[in-house]
Structures are given as C-alpha cells and as structure tokens.
Amino acid sequence: MNRKNLLQWLPFAILALVMLTDLRPIVLGTMQRGLLATGLWKPELPTLTSATVTSTHMAAPASGVVYPHHLPLITLGGKNVDLSELKGKVVFVNLWASWCPPCIAEMPGIQALYEKVDKSKVTFVMISLDEKPAKARALLQRRGYTFPVYFPIGPLAAPFNSTAIPSTIILGPDGQVAARHDGMAEYDTPEFKTALENLYAQ
C-alpha cells in the first residue's frame, strides 16, 4: 500500500480504534460535553420548586419518621453504608457507568456543583453501575473527580431502578423524591444549586 492510500485509510483506522476500544465512551463523552458547554445542547433540568416537594420536607426528619429508602452500598474504600444514613440532608443521587458517554459528558458539571454546594445541607451519592469497579476507579483518578462514589450491593429498588443512565434522583431530607431526571444534563448552574440547597429548609 502506497503512502497516498495509507493516508486515505488513516481516518477510518482511527475511527475504528476509537469505536472498538475503551476510548469510545471517553471520546463520545468529550464530544457531548462540548455540546453541553457551548449551550448547543441544553437538556431540560428537573424543576426543584415547592410544587415538586411534598409538605413533609423538613430540615431533619421528625422523631419517629421512617426514612423510606434502604439502599445498601459500598464505598470506593470498601466500607458498607446505607442510603438511610444520609437522612436529614438533601441527597443528589446519580447512576452512571464508565462505559456510558452521556454519563462522562455530565460529570464535569456534577463535580463543579459538588464543589460549590453547602455540604452541611446537600450530599452526593454517585452510584457506579460498572461490573468491574477498577474501571470506575480508573476514570475517577484520570479525571480527578472527588465526589463520593459508591457501588450497589444487589439489585436497585425503586426509585433507583432506572432503565436508562445517566439518571439523577433528588431526595429531600426526609427521603422523599423531590425530582428526577433521566438522561444527560448540565447541573452546574446557579439556579439549580440554589434550588437544591433550598430543599433543605422546606
């Protein structure tokens, strides 16, 4: 094969390399992130207003109130925890995987939001659905993400058993679902941050 023919086939070879290897979700996720960042793609965020929050939301569940969600999880460090341990805070739950391009695309925005929120009011539960935790760990280390990551222990029950990822569920301090969004979104906006923190007082 001469040099000219080689150059003609080079883009196809690169495309095949990307699409048939572990580079695929990273490249596609980066492209989708670019669309989010430029505003060319603006998925609609869930509305976190009093209309979506039940009147039972409060800064902390009253004595005797049963937190509705028991979700056994394991941390990156191997510690067993349960979602119910987070009662009293607003919980940003996100289901993702390292092989999911839209998940990778929205992660920079989630990291930015995580760095800005009042941690005394809002906590993050980033649930990796990777079959091999090492792949999730590699992605986190490569990108420098610091939000808390967990792995599920067993099947996910409602409202976390989404058929699509990424999927985000916002829980109020009493564990009731305040909002959910299936699909990619840009969460790093002043309006969403304020609405998230305001759920704590409702």
Secondary structure, DSSP 8 states (H G I E B T S, - for coil): --HHHHHHHHHHHHHHHHHTSTHHHHHHHHHHHHHHHHTSS-------STTTS-TT--SS--TT---S---EEEETTS-EEEGGGGTTSEEEEEEE-TT-HHHHHHHHHHHHHHHHS-TTTEEEEEEE--SSHHHHHHHHHHHT--S-EEEESS---TTS--SSSSEEEEE-TTS-EEEEEES------HHHHHHHHHGGG-
